[in-house]
């Protein structure tokens, strides 16, 4: 596999950055690896496990290098799906896609609209709040996190986000009645630096969870859709979202090693089970 070569692409309201690693096997399908708001830097380890493939990673609009040019405060799955459509058109498709977290929501939106661009989609733990039986409580929690960010800044909002993604089980209306978590307990800043452009707790937190998936289109798509859930994820929010999406599409969820960040190999200070995870992903893509 070659070192990544960076490209840029103009899209409505954003300039997108994506990286291409050329593989050792010329005729292998391109593998597009995406997250949201996690950018290309979060997938260096996972990409390294596929030296035989051409691997494309990218920064979603509003994340790291891909800055929004329209000043919009939020990014939607529909926008992200259109961005992915443009990236695939630029690199050539159809492609295989591994999509994690919010990236899985965006990839499902892409397949619903442009199924011809994707051969196999492995959607890993999409946090699809709209598909959950406790959707109203879940969406209220997402809105509360965004409101906290607007009023108090990154630390308090991110502390609430970490607390809810670690929470095991359904969310009830009483969840928001509990005390707010202390940012310092998570090593987060307690002072507000005044910025309000964070891609997670500002731009994507509400729109991602509230997105209404087109399950009819997904069931009819020629794309092979694999919904993956971590073996160690329990009943956490994103794992429950994945199982709910799988049920609505009519497929059994596929269990993969580790938890929500199992593919990480030290990126952003987190290490999961990258070797086992990559091996499982290779097996899925080869099936």
LUMVO-356371 format. One record per residue (C-alpha): residue number from 1; residue in one letter; x, y, z. Coordinates in steps of 0.1 Angstrom, whole numbers, always signed. Example, Ala and Ser with C-alpha at 12.3 -4.5 7.8 and 13.67 -1.06 7.14 Angstrom:
! LUMVO-356371
node seq->1; type->a; px->+123; py->-45; pz->+78
node seq->2; type->s; px->+137; py->-11; pz->+71
***
This chain:
! LUMVO-356371
node seq->1; type->x; px->+0; py->+0; pz->+0
node seq->2; type->x; px->+13; py->+35; pz->-9
node seq->3; type->x; px->+13; py->+65; pz->+14
node seq->4; type->x; px->-19; py->+84; pz->+13
node seq->5; type->x; px->-23; py->+111; pz->-14
node seq->6; type->x; px->-46; py->+139; pz->-5
node seq->7; type->x; px->-72; py->+153; pz->-28
node seq->8; type->x; px->-98; py->+181; pz->-25
node seq->9; type->x; px->-133; py->+183; pz->-38
node seq->10; type->x; px->-157; py->+212; pz->-40
node seq->11; type->x; px->-192; py->+205; pz->-27
node seq->12; type->x; px->-221; py->+229; pz->-20
node seq->13; type->x; px->-212; py->+246; pz->+12
node seq->14; type->x; px->-179; py->+228; pz->+18
node seq->15; type->x; px->-145; py->+219; pz->+6
node seq->16; type->x; px->-139; py->+182; pz->+11
node seq->17; type->x; px->-105; py->+166; pz->+18
node seq->18; type->x; px->-100; py->+129; pz->+11
node seq->19; type->x; px->-70; py->+106; pz->+10
node seq->20; type->x; px->-63; py->+77; pz->-14
node seq->21; type->x; px->-39; py->+48; pz->-5
node seq->22; type->x; px->-33; py->+27; pz->-36
node seq->23; type->x; px->-34; py->-10; pz->-30
node seq->24; type->x; px->-12; py->-39; pz->-42
node seq->25; type->x; px->-40; py->-56; pz->-61
node seq->26; type->x; px->-52; py->-35; pz->-90
node seq->27; type->x; px->-85; py->-52; pz->-96
node seq->28; type->x; px->-97; py->-53; pz->-59
node seq->29; type->x; px->-127; py->-31; pz->-52
node seq->30; type->x; px->-120; py->+3; pz->-36
node seq->31; type->x; px->-127; py->+3; pz->+1
node seq->32; type->x; px->-141; py->+36; pz->+14
node seq->33; type->x; px->-137; py->+39; pz->+52
node seq->34; type->x; px->-157; py->+66; pz->+69
node seq->35; type->x; px->-169; py->+80; pz->+102
node seq->36; type->x; px->-187; py->+111; pz->+113
node seq->37; type->x; px->-176; py->+134; pz->+127
node seq->38; type->x; px->-145; py->+112; pz->+130
node seq->39; type->x; px->-122; py->+121; pz->+101
node seq->40; type->x; px->-95; py->+103; pz->+81
node seq->41; type->x; px->-70; py->+105; pz->+109
node seq->42; type->x; px->-91; py->+80; pz->+129
node seq->43; type->x; px->-88; py->+52; pz->+104
node seq->44; type->x; px->-50; py->+50; pz->+98
node seq->45; type->x; px->-47; py->+17; pz->+117
node seq->46; type->x; px->-77; py->+1; pz->+100
node seq->47; type->x; px->-66; py->+12; pz->+65
node seq->48; type->x; px->-31; py->-3; pz->+71
node seq->49; type->x; px->-48; py->-38; pz->+74
node seq->50; type->x; px->-59; py->-37; pz->+38
node seq->51; type->x; px->-27; py->-32; pz->+18
node seq->52; type->x; px->-41; py->-52; pz->-10
node seq->53; type->x; px->-69; py->-27; pz->-16
node seq->54; type->x; px->-72; py->+8; pz->-27
node seq->55; type->x; px->-84; py->+25; pz->+5
node seq->56; type->x; px->-101; py->+59; pz->+5
node seq->57; type->x; px->-106; py->+79; pz->+38
node seq->58; type->x; px->-121; py->+114; pz->+41
node seq->59; type->x; px->-129; py->+142; pz->+65
node seq->60; type->x; px->-166; py->+149; pz->+67
node seq->61; type->x; px->-178; py->+185; pz->+62
node seq->62; type->x; px->-171; py->+205; pz->+93
node seq->63; type->x; px->-144; py->+180; pz->+106
node seq->64; type->x; px->-107; py->+187; pz->+106
node seq->65; type->x; px->-96; py->+197; pz->+71
node seq->66; type->x; px->-130; py->+198; pz->+55
node seq->67; type->x; px->-143; py->+231; pz->+66
node seq->68; type->x; px->-178; py->+244; pz->+58
node seq->69; type->x; px->-178; py->+274; pz->+35
node seq->70; type->x; px->-214; py->+284; pz->+40
node seq->71; type->x; px->-213; py->+292; pz->+77
node seq->72; type->x; px->-241; py->+267; pz->+85
node seq->73; type->x; px->-243; py->+257; pz->+121
node seq->74; type->x; px->-254; py->+222; pz->+114
node seq->75; type->x; px->-246; py->+194; pz->+89
node seq->76; type->x; px->-273; py->+168; pz->+79
node seq->77; type->x; px->-270; py->+132; pz->+69
node seq->78; type->x; px->-285; py->+142; pz->+35
node seq->79; type->x; px->-256; py->+166; pz->+30
node seq->80; type->x; px->-230; py->+140; pz->+41
node seq->81; type->x; px->-246; py->+115; pz->+18
node seq->82; type->x; px->-243; py->+139; pz->-11
node seq->83; type->x; px->-207; py->+145; pz->-2
node seq->84; type->x; px->-200; py->+107; pz->-2
node seq->85; type->x; px->-217; py->+105; pz->-36
node seq->86; type->x; px->-193; py->+131; pz->-49
node seq->87; type->x; px->-163; py->+114; pz->-34
node seq->88; type->x; px->-172; py->+80; pz->-49
node seq->89; type->x; px->-178; py->+96; pz->-83
node seq->90; type->x; px->-144; py->+112; pz->-81
node seq->91; type->x; px->-125; py->+80; pz->-71
node seq->92; type->x; px->-146; py->+57; pz->-93
node seq->93; type->x; px->-172; py->+31; pz->-81
node seq->94; type->x; px->-189; py->+10; pz->-71
node seq->95; type->x; px->-170; py->+7; pz->-39
node seq->96; type->x; px->-172; py->-13; pz->-7
node seq->97; type->x; px->-178; py->+9; pz->+24
node seq->98; type->x; px->-170; py->+5; pz->+61
node seq->99; type->x; px->-189; py->+32; pz->+80
node seq->100; type->x; px->-187; py->+37; pz->+117
node seq->101; type->x; px->-211; py->+56; pz->+140
node seq->102; type->x; px->-225; py->+87; pz->+124
node seq->103; type->x; px->-207; py->+77; pz->+93
node seq->104; type->x; px->-229; py->+46; pz->+92
node seq->105; type->x; px->-260; py->+68; pz->+94
node seq->106; type->x; px->-246; py->+89; pz->+64
node seq->107; type->x; px->-237; py->+58; pz->+45
node seq->108; type->x; px->-272; py->+44; pz->+49
node seq->109; type->x; px->-286; py->+76; pz->+36
node seq->110; type->x; px->-262; py->+73; pz->+6
node seq->111; type->x; px->-273; py->+37; pz->-2
node seq->112; type->x; px->-310; py->+47; pz->+0
node seq->113; type->x; px->-304; py->+73; pz->-27
node seq->114; type->x; px->-274; py->+59; pz->-47
node seq->115; type->x; px->-274; py->+22; pz->-42
node seq->116; type->x; px->-255; py->+17; pz->-75
node seq->117; type->x; px->-224; py->+33; pz->-60
node seq->118; type->x; px->-220; py->+7; pz->-31
node seq->119; type->x; px->-214; py->-30; pz->-35
node seq->120; type->x; px->-212; py->-39; pz->+2
node seq->121; type->x; px->-219; py->-16; pz->+31
node seq->122; type->x; px->-208; py->-25; pz->+66
node seq->123; type->x; px->-226; py->-1; pz->+89
node seq->124; type->x; px->-210; py->-3; pz->+123
node seq->125; type->x; px->-232; py->+8; pz->+152
node seq->126; type->x; px->-253; py->+37; pz->+136
node seq->127; type->x; px->-266; py->+58; pz->+164
node seq->128; type->x; px->-301; py->+59; pz->+148
node seq->129; type->x; px->-322; py->+74; pz->+176
node seq->130; type->x; px->-351; py->+78; pz->+153
node seq->131; type->x; px->-354; py->+40; pz->+150
node seq->132; type->x; px->-354; py->+33; pz->+188
node seq->133; type->x; px->-385; py->+25; pz->+209
node seq->134; type->x; px->-373; py->+52; pz->+232
node seq->135; type->x; px->-368; py->+77; pz->+204
node seq->136; type->x; px->-384; py->+107; pz->+221
node seq->137; type->x; px->-362; py->+104; pz->+252
node seq->138; type->x; px->-331; py->+98; pz->+230
node seq->139; type->x; px->-337; py->+128; pz->+208
node seq->140; type->x; px->-344; py->+149; pz->+239
node seq->141; type->x; px->-310; py->+139; pz->+253
node seq->142; type->x; px->-294; py->+148; pz->+219
node seq->143; type->x; px->-311; py->+182; pz->+219
node seq->144; type->x; px->-300; py->+188; pz->+256
node seq->145; type->x; px->-264; py->+181; pz->+247
node seq->146; type->x; px->-265; py->+206; pz->+218
node seq->147; type->x; px->-283; py->+232; pz->+240
node seq->148; type->x; px->-256; py->+227; pz->+267
node seq->149; type->x; px->-229; py->+233; pz->+241
node seq->150; type->x; px->-246; py->+265; pz->+229
node seq->151; type->x; px->-249; py->+279; pz->+265
node seq->152; type->x; px->-219; py->+264; pz->+283
node seq->153; type->x; px->-194; py->+253; pz->+257
node seq->154; type->x; px->-175; py->+221; pz->+248
node seq->155; type->x; px->-166; py->+206; pz->+282
node seq->156; type->x; px->-200; py->+203; pz->+298
node seq->157; type->x; px->-216; py->+192; pz->+265
node seq->158; type->x; px->-190; py->+166; pz->+258
node seq->159; type->x; px->-193; py->+153; pz->+293
node seq->160; type->x; px->-230; py->+147; pz->+287
node seq->161; type->x; px->-222; py->+130; pz->+254
node seq->162; type->x; px->-197; py->+106; pz->+270
node seq->163; type->x; px->-222; py->+98; pz->+298
node seq->164; type->x; px->-250; py->+89; pz->+274
node seq->165; type->x; px->-229; py->+68; pz->+250
node seq->166; type->x; px->-216; py->+48; pz->+280
node seq->167; type->x; px->-252; py->+44; pz->+294
node seq->168; type->x; px->-264; py->+8; pz->+291
node seq->169; type->x; px->-301; py->+5; pz->+284
node seq->170; type->x; px->-331; py->+25; pz->+272
node seq->171; type->x; px->-333; py->+62; pz->+279
node seq->172; type->x; px->-364; py->+73; pz->+299
node seq->173; type->x; px->-377; py->+108; pz->+304
node seq->174; type->x; px->-362; py->+107; pz->+339
node seq->175; type->x; px->-327; py->+105; pz->+325
node seq->176; type->x; px->-324; py->+142; pz->+320
node seq->177; type->x; px->-335; py->+148; pz->+356
node seq->178; type->x; px->-302; py->+134; pz->+369
node seq->179; type->x; px->-273; py->+156; pz->+378
node seq->180; type->x; px->-251; py->+168; pz->+350
node seq->181; type->x; px->-217; py->+150; pz->+348
node seq->182; type->x; px->-186; py->+169; pz->+358
node seq->183; type->x; px->-164; py->+176; pz->+328
node seq->184; type->x; px->-133; py->+174; pz->+349
node seq->185; type->x; px->-141; py->+138; pz->+357
node seq->186; type->x; px->-135; py->+130; pz->+320
node seq->187; type->x; px->-104; py->+152; pz->+317
node seq->188; type->x; px->-124; py->+178; pz->+298
node seq->189; type->x; px->-121; py->+216; pz->+301
node seq->190; type->x; px->-144; py->+233; pz->+326
node seq->191; type->x; px->-139; py->+268; pz->+311
node seq->192; type->x; px->-159; py->+279; pz->+280
node seq->193; type->x; px->-135; py->+290; pz->+253
node seq->194; type->x; px->-163; py->+306; pz->+233
node seq->195; type->x; px->-161; py->+285; pz->+202
node seq->196; type->x; px->-193; py->+270; pz->+188
node seq->197; type->x; px->-182; py->+250; pz->+157
node seq->198; type->x; px->-175; py->+216; pz->+172
node seq->199; type->x; px->-186; py->+190; pz->+146
node seq->200; type->x; px->-199; py->+165; pz->+172
node seq->201; type->x; px->-218; py->+183; pz->+199
node seq->202; type->x; px->-226; py->+213; pz->+177
node seq->203; type->x; px->-230; py->+204; pz->+141
node seq->204; type->x; px->-241; py->+167; pz->+140
node seq->205; type->x; px->-255; py->+156; pz->+174
node seq->206; type->x; px->-292; py->+164; pz->+166
node seq->207; type->x; px->-294; py->+159; pz->+129
node seq->208; type->x; px->-277; py->+125; pz->+129
node seq->209; type->x; px->-300; py->+110; pz->+155
node seq->210; type->x; px->-331; py->+125; pz->+142
node seq->211; type->x; px->-326; py->+114; pz->+106
node seq->212; type->x; px->-355; py->+93; pz->+93
node seq->213; type->x; px->-340; py->+64; pz->+74
node seq->214; type->x; px->-357; py->+53; pz->+42
node seq->215; type->x; px->-361; py->+16; pz->+52
node seq->216; type->x; px->-382; py->+8; pz->+21
node seq->217; type->x; px->-354; py->+20; pz->-2
node seq->218; type->x; px->-328; py->+2; pz->+19
node seq->219; type->x; px->-347; py->-31; pz->+18
node seq->220; type->x; px->-350; py->-28; pz->-20
node seq->221; type->x; px->-314; py->-17; pz->-27
node seq->222; type->x; px->-291; py->-41; pz->-46
node seq->223; type->x; px->-264; py->-32; pz->-21
node seq->224; type->x; px->-254; py->-59; pz->+4
node seq->225; type->x; px->-260; py->-42; pz->+37
node seq->226; type->x; px->-244; py->-56; pz->+68
node seq->227; type->x; px->-253; py->-40; pz->+101
node seq->228; type->x; px->-225; py->-46; pz->+126
node seq->229; type->x; px->-226; py->-44; pz->+164
node seq->230; type->x; px->-197; py->-48; pz->+188
node seq->231; type->x; px->-196; py->-80; pz->+209
node seq->232; type->x; px->-187; py->-58; pz->+240
node seq->233; type->x; px->-212; py->-30; pz->+233
node seq->234; type->x; px->-240; py->-44; pz->+254
node seq->235; type->x; px->-272; py->-22; pz->+253
node seq->236; type->x; px->-253; py->+11; pz->+247
node seq->237; type->x; px->-269; py->+37; pz->+225
node seq->238; type->x; px->-252; py->+31; pz->+192
node seq->239; type->x; px->-254; py->-7; pz->+195
node seq->240; type->x; px->-291; py->-4; pz->+201
node seq->241; type->x; px->-294; py->+18; pz->+171
node seq->242; type->x; px->-277; py->-7; pz->+150
node seq->243; type->x; px->-300; py->-35; pz->+161
node seq->244; type->x; px->-330; py->-14; pz->+155
node seq->245; type->x; px->-319; py->-5; pz->+119
node seq->246; type->x; px->-311; py->-42; pz->+112
node seq->247; type->x; px->-346; py->-52; pz->+124
node seq->248; type->x; px->-362; py->-25; pz->+102
node seq->249; type->x; px->-342; py->-36; pz->+71
node seq->250; type->x; px->-349; py->-73; pz->+78
node seq->251; type->x; px->-313; py->-85; pz->+84
node seq->252; type->x; px->-296; py->-101; pz->+114
node seq->253; type->x; px->-270; py->-79; pz->+130
node seq->254; type->x; px->-235; py->-91; pz->+126
node seq->255; type->x; px->-214; py->-92; pz->+158
node seq->256; type->x; px->-178; py->-79; pz->+155
node seq->257; type->x; px->-150; py->-79; pz->+180
node seq->258; type->x; px->-148; py->-52; pz->+207
node seq->259; type->x; px->-170; py->-22; pz->+212
node seq->260; type->x; px->-178; py->+11; pz->+194
node seq->261; type->x; px->-142; py->+20; pz->+189
node seq->262; type->x; px->-128; py->-14; pz->+184
node seq->263; type->x; px->-110; py->-5; pz->+151
node seq->264; type->x; px->-89; py->+22; pz->+168
node seq->265; type->x; px->-52; py->+16; pz->+172
node seq->266; type->x; px->-41; py->+46; pz->+192
node seq->267; type->x; px->-59; py->+73; pz->+172
node seq->268; type->x; px->-72; py->+100; pz->+195
node seq->269; type->x; px->-57; py->+82; pz->+224
node seq->270; type->x; px->-79; py->+52; pz->+221
node seq->271; type->x; px->-70; py->+16; pz->+214
node seq->272; type->x; px->-95; py->-12; pz->+208
node seq->273; type->x; px->-90; py->-45; pz->+192
node seq->274; type->x; px->-78; py->-34; pz->+157
node seq->275; type->x; px->-62; py->-67; pz->+146
node seq->276; type->x; px->-92; py->-88; pz->+154
node seq->277; type->x; px->-116; py->-61; pz->+141
node seq->278; type->x; px->-98; py->-58; pz->+108
node seq->279; type->x; px->-97; py->-96; pz->+104
node seq->280; type->x; px->-135; py->-97; pz->+110
node seq->281; type->x; px->-141; py->-69; pz->+85
node seq->282; type->x; px->-120; py->-86; pz->+59
node seq->283; type->x; px->-140; py->-118; pz->+63
node seq->284; type->x; px->-173; py->-99; pz->+60
node seq->285; type->x; px->-161; py->-81; pz->+28
node seq->286; type->x; px->-149; py->-114; pz->+13
node seq->287; type->x; px->-181; py->-133; pz->+20
***
